[in-house]
Amino acid sequence: MTINLDIAKQNLLTLKNDYETRIDKIEDHIKNPQDDLNEHWDDQAISYRQNDMRKNLMGEARQSLIYVDNALSRIENGTYGECAVCGKQIEVQRLEALPYATLCMEHAE
């Protein structure tokens, strides 16, 4: 079974859009809180904790976006689906589950 690059590219572009949307929403929520929690100290503490969590989620989304952009670059330069360690074809099932994978199952373990 071989990789359909057109489908892989479309899946990656969809992921890219999802991550960009997620980042935009998190940034907007951090900059423009939905509620006025500044009245009470306890509420402020909860708000700060939630912002820390949002910042962590945003960092994860940004990292995933980098992975997706790198995978799209690999499609363009003809190396998509090749293991970065051994150069063999990454299993189709692995790429379907993790479209930006850079390692075959053997080297991912």
Buried (B, 14 or more C-beta within 10 A) or exposed (E): EEBEEEEBBEBBEEBBEBBBEBBEEBEEBEEEEEEEBEEEEEEEEEBEEBBEEBEEEBEEBBEBBEBBBEBBEBBEEEEBBBBEEEEEBBBBEBBEEBBBBBBBEEEBE
